[in-house]
Amino acid sequence: MTRRLRCAVVLLLVSFALTAAACADASGPSGVTCDNNNPVTCR
């Protein structure tokens, strides 16, 4: 039973890490500079 619980916790942590990485990647560039020719970078 302990092994199943440990596997479930590891799976939960991995899925959380992947979700956090996907959200950080989708938020776009976070640089201070702003390229006026590219409005995506100007937020």
C-alpha positions, 0 to 999 in steps of 0.5 A: 500500500505504501508503494502505491501511495508513493507512486501517486505522490510522485505522479502528482508532483511530476504532473504539477511540474509539467503544468507549471512549466507549460504555464510559464512557457505560455506566458510569453517573454518576460524581458524588460525590453520592448520591441515596438515592431512586435506587439507580443513582447510589449505587455 
